[in-house]
Amino acid sequence: MAARRKDFCSSLLVNVTLAYACVCYPKFTNRVEYWNPNTLAYRFIAEAKRLWELEASIPRMTTIQAGILFSVFHNLCGLDEVGKPYRAHAVALANQLRIFDTIDIDQSKRVQRGIQNLAWAMYNWETLSAFSFMLSPLIKEPPKWPLPDPSEDPSWYGEIWVKYPLDHGLSSMCLGEVIHARSRFRVIMNEYCDAAYPEVSKVGVDLAYQFRGRLQEWYENLPTSLTPRRIVLPGQMQLHMYYHHLLLTIFEPLCDAETTREPSPQRIVADSKRNMQTLVRLYYLRHGFEAMDLFIVIPLMVIGYDSIDAIKEDTPTEEVELLRSTLILIAQGLYYQRKNHYLAQALFRVIRGKMRLQEIGLLKSSMSLDRYEADPEPEMAVAVRSHWPVSVLKKHEDMESHILTNLVENFGRLNVDEIP
């Protein structure tokens, strides 16, 4: 865009990108109000939708990219029902252009690389969407183009350099290694979703341990910068969070299954929960929760829900204190993220609504929240239309009770000021 080149760029893509950028810019204090016509995000997304109506039927790479971003933007607004058609249309355009299996050899190397990169980006996003919403993926095969080794062809991935306030120089985000590892991980995730989310899941004990074996192999072959002792950047930590989240999702429904395999499903689930909690605490210590991060709210909800369910009247006092500290940290993370996007606003209300009075009192005192800060309106400002199941399900039949729209209706109206 800055170079004023038109290849890999269009007015549609620019506007939807700027709409998303507005959500990420902390100096826009009203950035969460996607419905407010006085915000830049509203104006950019309105113009993007106007252009989409004119251009959506024409298969272009930039239109596919815009479809992905429309889906992301609506997810952030708690409107994934509205964003779903954009995602589906982007996949249809990608198939129409055959970006997953065909390259025109007459095109320049730059264009060929752009197509390959887009194919993997589309595959990765569709896989994550399918996993998050417990759906069979629309794209079931990875692109035909093998991912180049980042150490041998770093230019295929590009690089991002960032400057932290206390650093004197720039820090590499190791983008190539992260994308390469994430893409290989998503291949396993995609195959799991395809097996687990038809009408009847095909994932029994044997297949679950096969997936675990492949995940272990992927984990053990991570480059040095992505090993547990070395991870420090948000993208690196997120990769490990999703690794444990996938293990949880695979084995939580099998905790009651009879098996002599070791480690047992119960042990795998317990280890993954503990590791996810550790990763979230490390993320908080390294980066805090204030900066916009769409991907952090998912592990926050998984851990928060589990902590709430584990706090019972007969839970030992020491364990309750640990669970409470985790729960308060999760609530704080969602509280800060709610200043960035409306999805986190809804999630914060759900977590707060499920808390006991004792934990809500601790939340108020630990963050010095007054009534307005904790909940400026007794009702949500606008409706949430989300089919996202916000926690790991043991049974597929439990999905309706975990859908975000239903949870907001049940728990979103509770008011912190009701606490004595």
C-alpha positions as CSV (number, residue, x, y, z in Angstrom):
1,M,0.0,0.0,0.0
2,A,2.8,2.4,0.9
3,A,4.6,1.6,-2.3
4,R,1.3,2.3,-4.3
5,R,1.6,-1.1,-6.0
6,K,-1.7,-2.7,-7.1
7,D,-0.5,-6.3,-7.2
8,F,-1.6,-8.0,-3.9
9,C,-3.5,-4.9,-3.0
10,S,-7.0,-3.5,-3.6
11,S,-9.3,-0.8,-2.1
12,L,-11.4,-3.6,-0.6
13,L,-8.5,-5.2,1.2
14,V,-7.1,-1.9,2.3
15,N,-10.4,-0.8,4.0
16,V,-11.0,-4.1,5.8
17,T,-7.4,-4.2,6.9
18,L,-7.7,-0.6,8.3
19,A,-10.9,-1.6,10.1
20,Y,-9.1,-4.4,11.9
21,A,-6.1,-2.1,12.6
22,C,-8.5,0.3,14.4
23,V,-9.4,-2.4,16.8
24,C,-5.7,-2.9,17.6
25,Y,-4.8,0.8,18.1
26,P,-4.9,1.6,21.8
27,K,-5.3,5.4,21.3
28,F,-8.8,4.9,19.9
29,T,-10.6,4.8,23.3
30,N,-13.9,3.8,21.7
31,R,-12.5,1.1,19.4
32,V,-14.7,-1.5,21.0
33,E,-17.9,0.2,19.6
34,Y,-18.0,-1.3,16.2
35,W,-21.6,-0.1,15.9
36,N,-20.8,3.5,16.4
37,P,-20.8,5.5,13.1
38,N,-18.4,8.0,14.6
39,T,-15.6,5.5,14.9
40,L,-13.0,5.0,12.1
41,A,-13.5,1.2,12.4
42,Y,-17.2,1.6,11.5
43,R,-16.4,3.8,8.5
44,F,-13.7,1.5,7.2
45,I,-15.8,-1.6,7.5
46,A,-18.8,0.1,5.9
47,E,-16.7,1.1,2.9
48,A,-15.2,-2.4,2.8
49,K,-18.7,-4.0,2.8
50,R,-19.8,-1.6,0.0
51,L,-16.8,-2.7,-2.1
52,W,-17.4,-6.4,-1.2
53,E,-20.9,-6.2,-2.7
54,L,-19.4,-5.0,-5.9
55,E,-16.4,-7.3,-6.1
56,A,-17.2,-10.5,-4.2
57,S,-18.2,-12.4,-7.3
58,I,-14.9,-11.8,-9.0
59,P,-12.2,-14.3,-7.9
60,R,-9.1,-12.4,-6.9
61,M,-6.4,-13.1,-4.3
62,T,-7.1,-9.8,-2.6
63,T,-10.8,-10.7,-2.3
64,I,-9.9,-14.0,-0.6
65,Q,-7.7,-12.2,1.9
66,A,-10.5,-9.7,2.5
67,G,-12.9,-12.5,3.2
68,I,-10.6,-13.9,5.8
69,L,-10.4,-10.5,7.5
70,F,-14.1,-9.9,7.4
71,S,-14.5,-13.2,9.2
72,V,-11.9,-12.2,11.8
73,F,-13.5,-8.7,12.3
74,H,-16.9,-10.2,12.9
75,N,-15.5,-12.8,15.3
76,L,-14.1,-9.9,17.3
77,C,-17.5,-8.2,17.4
78,G,-19.2,-11.4,18.8
79,L,-20.9,-11.8,15.4
80,D,-19.4,-14.9,14.0
81,E,-22.8,-15.8,12.6
82,V,-22.6,-12.7,10.4
83,G,-18.9,-13.4,9.5
84,K,-19.4,-17.1,8.5
85,P,-20.6,-16.3,5.0
86,Y,-17.5,-14.3,4.3
87,R,-15.3,-17.2,5.4
88,A,-17.3,-19.7,3.2
89,H,-17.2,-17.4,0.2
90,A,-13.4,-16.9,0.6
91,V,-13.0,-20.7,0.5
92,A,-15.2,-20.9,-2.6
93,L,-13.1,-18.2,-4.4
94,A,-9.9,-20.0,-3.3
95,N,-11.2,-23.3,-4.8
96,Q,-12.3,-21.4,-8.0
97,L,-8.8,-20.0,-8.4
98,R,-7.3,-23.4,-7.5
99,I,-4.7,-21.8,-5.2
100,F,-4.3,-25.1,-3.3
101,D,-3.1,-27.2,-6.2
102,T,-2.3,-25.2,-9.3
103,I,0.4,-22.7,-10.2
104,D,0.7,-20.9,-13.5
105,I,4.4,-21.3,-14.5
106,D,4.1,-18.2,-16.7
107,Q,3.6,-16.1,-13.6
108,S,6.5,-14.3,-11.9
109,K,8.2,-16.0,-8.9
110,R,6.8,-13.3,-6.7
111,V,3.2,-14.0,-7.8
112,Q,3.7,-17.7,-7.4
113,R,5.0,-17.2,-3.9
114,G,2.1,-14.9,-3.1
115,I,-0.3,-17.6,-4.2
116,Q,1.4,-20.3,-2.1
117,N,1.5,-18.1,0.9
118,L,-2.2,-17.2,0.6
119,A,-3.1,-20.9,0.2
120,W,-1.4,-21.8,3.5
121,A,-2.9,-18.7,5.2
122,M,-6.4,-19.8,4.0
123,Y,-5.8,-23.4,5.1
124,N,-4.5,-22.3,8.5
125,W,-7.4,-19.9,9.2
126,E,-10.1,-22.4,8.0
127,T,-8.6,-25.1,10.3
128,L,-8.5,-22.8,13.3
129,S,-12.1,-21.7,12.6
130,A,-13.3,-25.3,12.3
131,F,-11.5,-26.2,15.6
132,S,-12.9,-23.2,17.5
133,F,-16.5,-23.8,16.3
134,M,-16.3,-27.6,16.4
135,L,-17.0,-28.0,12.7
136,S,-15.7,-30.2,10.0
137,P,-13.3,-28.0,8.0
138,L,-14.3,-26.7,4.5
139,I,-10.7,-27.3,3.3
140,K,-9.7,-30.9,4.1
141,E,-6.3,-31.1,2.4
142,P,-3.3,-28.9,2.9
143,P,-1.9,-27.0,-0.1
144,K,0.2,-29.1,-2.5
145,W,3.1,-26.7,-2.1
146,P,5.6,-27.9,0.5
147,L,6.5,-25.4,3.2
148,P,10.2,-24.3,2.6
149,D,12.6,-24.7,5.5
150,P,12.8,-21.2,7.1
151,S,16.6,-21.6,7.6
152,E,17.1,-22.3,3.9
153,D,14.5,-19.9,2.4
154,P,13.6,-17.2,5.0
155,S,12.5,-14.8,2.3
156,W,9.4,-17.0,1.6
157,Y,8.1,-16.1,5.1
158,G,9.4,-12.6,5.5
159,E,10.3,-11.2,8.9
160,I,8.9,-8.7,11.5
161,W,11.1,-6.8,13.8
162,V,9.8,-5.2,17.0
163,K,11.2,-2.8,19.5
164,Y,10.3,-3.3,23.2
165,P,10.5,-0.2,25.4
166,L,13.4,-1.4,27.5
167,D,15.4,-2.8,24.6
168,H,18.0,-0.7,22.8
169,G,17.7,-2.7,19.5
170,L,15.2,-4.5,17.5
171,S,14.0,-8.1,18.2
172,S,13.2,-10.6,15.5
173,M,9.8,-12.4,15.8
174,C,11.2,-15.5,14.2
175,L,8.3,-15.3,11.8
176,G,9.4,-18.1,9.5
177,E,9.9,-20.6,12.2
178,V,6.5,-19.8,13.8
179,I,4.6,-20.0,10.6
180,H,6.3,-23.2,9.5
181,A,5.6,-24.9,12.9
182,R,2.1,-23.5,13.1
183,S,1.2,-24.8,9.6
184,R,2.5,-28.3,10.3
185,F,0.5,-28.2,13.6
186,R,-2.6,-27.2,11.7
187,V,-2.4,-30.2,9.4
188,I,-2.9,-32.4,12.5
189,M,-5.6,-30.2,13.9
190,N,-7.4,-30.2,10.5
191,E,-7.4,-34.0,10.4
192,Y,-8.7,-34.2,14.0
193,C,-11.6,-31.8,13.2
194,D,-12.5,-33.8,10.1
195,A,-12.6,-37.0,12.2
196,A,-14.2,-35.5,15.3
197,Y,-16.9,-33.2,14.0
198,P,-19.2,-35.0,11.6
199,E,-22.6,-36.0,13.0
200,V,-20.9,-38.9,15.0
201,S,-17.3,-38.5,16.1
202,K,-14.9,-41.1,14.8
203,V,-12.3,-40.4,17.5
204,G,-12.1,-43.3,19.9
205,V,-9.2,-44.2,22.2
206,D,-7.1,-45.7,19.4
207,L,-7.4,-42.8,17.1
208,A,-6.9,-40.3,19.9
209,Y,-3.5,-41.9,20.8
210,Q,-2.5,-41.8,17.1
211,F,-3.1,-38.1,17.1
212,R,-1.2,-37.7,20.3
213,G,1.7,-39.6,18.8
214,R,1.8,-37.2,15.8
215,L,1.5,-34.2,18.1
216,Q,4.4,-35.5,20.2
217,E,6.6,-35.9,17.1
218,W,5.7,-32.4,16.0
219,Y,6.5,-31.1,19.5
220,E,9.8,-32.9,19.8
221,N,11.0,-31.5,16.4
222,L,10.3,-27.9,17.1
223,P,13.2,-25.6,16.3
224,T,15.3,-24.3,19.3
225,S,13.5,-20.9,19.3
226,L,10.2,-22.6,19.9
227,T,11.2,-25.0,22.6
228,P,9.5,-24.5,26.0
229,R,12.7,-23.0,27.5
230,R,13.1,-20.4,24.8
231,I,9.6,-19.2,24.0
232,V,9.0,-15.6,24.9
233,L,7.0,-13.8,22.2
234,P,3.2,-13.9,22.0
235,G,3.1,-15.9,18.8
236,Q,5.5,-18.5,20.3
237,M,3.5,-18.9,23.5
238,Q,0.2,-19.1,21.6
239,L,1.5,-22.1,19.6
240,H,2.2,-24.0,22.8
241,M,-1.2,-23.0,24.3
242,Y,-3.0,-24.4,21.2
243,Y,-0.9,-27.6,21.4
244,H,-2.2,-28.2,24.9
245,H,-5.7,-27.0,24.0
246,L,-5.8,-29.6,21.2
247,L,-4.7,-32.4,23.5
248,L,-7.4,-31.3,26.0
249,T,-10.0,-31.4,23.3
250,I,-9.0,-34.8,22.1
251,F,-8.8,-36.5,25.5
252,E,-11.3,-34.7,27.7
253,P,-14.2,-36.7,26.2
254,L,-12.3,-39.9,26.8
255,C,-11.6,-39.5,30.5
256,D,-14.3,-42.1,31.3
257,A,-13.2,-44.6,28.6
258,E,-11.7,-47.9,29.6
259,T,-8.1,-48.2,28.5
260,T,-4.8,-49.5,29.9
261,R,-2.7,-47.1,27.8
262,E,-0.2,-44.8,29.5
263,P,-0.3,-42.0,30.1
264,S,-4.0,-42.3,30.8
265,P,-6.5,-39.8,29.3
266,Q,-6.9,-38.3,32.8
267,R,-3.2,-37.8,33.1
268,I,-2.9,-36.2,29.7
269,V,-5.8,-33.8,30.5
270,A,-4.4,-32.9,33.9
271,D,-0.9,-32.2,32.4
272,S,-2.4,-30.1,29.6
273,K,-4.5,-28.0,32.0
274,R,-1.5,-27.3,34.2
275,N,0.7,-26.4,31.3
276,M,-1.9,-24.1,29.8
277,Q,-2.2,-22.3,33.2
278,T,1.6,-21.9,33.3
279,L,1.7,-20.5,29.8
280,V,-1.0,-18.0,30.5
281,R,0.8,-16.8,33.6
282,L,4.1,-16.5,31.6
283,Y,2.3,-14.6,28.9
284,Y,0.9,-12.2,31.5
285,L,4.3,-11.7,33.2
286,R,6.0,-11.1,29.8
287,H,3.4,-9.0,28.0
288,G,0.5,-8.2,30.2
289,F,-3.1,-8.4,28.9
290,E,-3.6,-4.8,27.7
291,A,-2.5,-5.1,24.1
292,M,-5.1,-6.4,21.6
293,D,-4.7,-10.2,21.1
294,L,-7.6,-12.1,19.6
295,F,-5.9,-15.5,20.2
296,I,-5.4,-15.1,24.0
297,V,-9.1,-15.0,24.9
298,I,-9.6,-18.6,23.9
299,P,-7.1,-20.1,26.3
300,L,-8.3,-17.6,28.9
301,M,-11.9,-18.9,28.6
302,V,-10.8,-22.6,28.7
303,I,-8.8,-22.1,31.9
304,G,-11.4,-19.8,33.4
305,Y,-14.3,-22.2,32.9
306,D,-12.2,-25.1,34.3
307,S,-11.3,-23.1,37.4
308,I,-14.9,-22.1,38.1
309,D,-16.1,-25.8,37.7
310,A,-13.3,-27.0,40.0
311,I,-14.3,-24.6,42.9
312,K,-16.8,-26.5,45.0
313,E,-17.9,-26.4,48.6
314,D,-15.8,-29.4,49.5
315,T,-12.7,-28.3,47.6
316,P,-9.7,-28.2,50.0
317,T,-8.8,-24.6,51.1
318,E,-5.3,-24.6,49.6
319,E,-6.7,-25.8,46.2
320,V,-9.4,-23.2,46.4
321,E,-6.8,-20.4,46.9
322,L,-4.8,-21.6,43.8
323,L,-8.0,-21.8,41.7
324,R,-9.1,-18.4,42.8
325,S,-5.8,-16.8,41.9
326,T,-6.0,-18.4,38.5
327,L,-9.6,-17.3,38.0
328,I,-8.9,-13.7,39.1
329,L,-6.0,-13.5,36.6
330,I,-8.3,-14.8,33.8
331,A,-11.0,-12.3,34.7
332,Q,-8.4,-9.5,34.6
333,G,-7.2,-10.6,31.2
334,L,-10.7,-10.6,29.8
335,Y,-11.4,-7.2,31.5
336,Y,-8.4,-5.6,29.7
337,Q,-9.2,-7.3,26.4
338,R,-12.8,-6.0,26.6
339,K,-11.4,-2.5,25.9
340,N,-10.2,-3.8,22.5
341,H,-13.1,-5.8,21.2
342,Y,-16.7,-6.6,22.0
343,L,-16.1,-10.4,22.0
344,A,-14.0,-10.0,25.2
345,Q,-16.8,-7.8,26.7
346,A,-19.2,-10.7,26.3
347,L,-16.7,-13.3,27.6
348,F,-15.9,-11.1,30.7
349,R,-19.6,-10.9,31.5
350,V,-20.0,-14.7,31.2
351,I,-17.1,-15.5,33.4
352,R,-18.1,-12.9,36.0
353,G,-21.7,-14.2,35.8
354,K,-20.6,-17.8,36.6
355,M,-18.5,-16.7,39.6
356,R,-19.7,-17.2,43.1
357,L,-20.2,-14.0,45.2
358,Q,-16.9,-14.7,47.1
359,E,-14.9,-14.7,43.9
360,I,-16.6,-11.6,42.5
361,G,-15.8,-9.8,45.7
362,L,-12.2,-10.7,45.3
363,L,-12.2,-9.5,41.7
364,K,-13.7,-6.1,42.7
365,S,-11.2,-5.6,45.5
366,S,-8.1,-6.9,43.5
367,M,-8.8,-4.5,40.6
368,S,-10.4,-1.7,42.6
369,L,-13.4,-1.8,40.2
370,D,-16.3,0.5,40.8
371,R,-19.7,-0.3,39.4
372,Y,-19.2,1.7,36.2
373,E,-15.8,0.2,35.5
374,A,-17.0,-3.3,36.0
375,D,-20.2,-3.0,34.0
376,P,-21.1,0.4,32.5
377,E,-24.5,-0.8,31.3
378,P,-26.8,-3.4,32.9
379,E,-27.5,-4.8,29.5
380,M,-25.1,-5.6,26.6
381,A,-25.0,-2.5,24.3
382,V,-25.7,-4.7,21.2
383,A,-26.6,-8.3,20.7
384,V,-24.1,-11.1,20.5
385,R,-24.7,-13.6,17.7
386,S,-22.0,-16.2,18.3
387,H,-22.1,-20.0,17.9
388,W,-18.7,-20.4,19.6
389,P,-18.6,-23.0,22.3
390,V,-16.5,-21.3,24.9
391,S,-14.9,-24.3,26.7
392,V,-13.8,-27.8,26.1
393,L,-16.8,-30.1,25.8
394,K,-16.8,-33.7,27.3
395,K,-19.9,-34.5,25.2
396,H,-21.1,-33.1,21.9
397,E,-24.7,-33.0,23.3
398,D,-23.5,-30.3,25.8
399,M,-22.8,-27.8,23.0
400,E,-25.9,-25.8,23.2
401,S,-25.3,-24.9,26.9
402,H,-21.8,-23.7,26.0
403,I,-22.7,-21.6,23.0
404,L,-21.7,-17.9,23.7
405,T,-25.0,-16.4,22.6
406,N,-26.9,-18.7,25.1
407,L,-24.3,-18.0,27.9
408,V,-24.7,-14.2,27.4
409,E,-28.4,-14.5,27.8
410,N,-28.0,-16.6,31.0
411,F,-25.1,-14.9,32.7
412,G,-24.5,-11.6,30.9
413,R,-27.1,-9.6,32.8
414,L,-25.6,-10.1,36.3
415,N,-24.4,-6.9,37.8
416,V,-21.3,-6.5,40.0
417,D,-23.1,-3.9,42.0
418,E,-25.5,-6.6,43.3
419,I,-22.7,-7.9,45.6
420,P,-23.4,-7.0,49.2
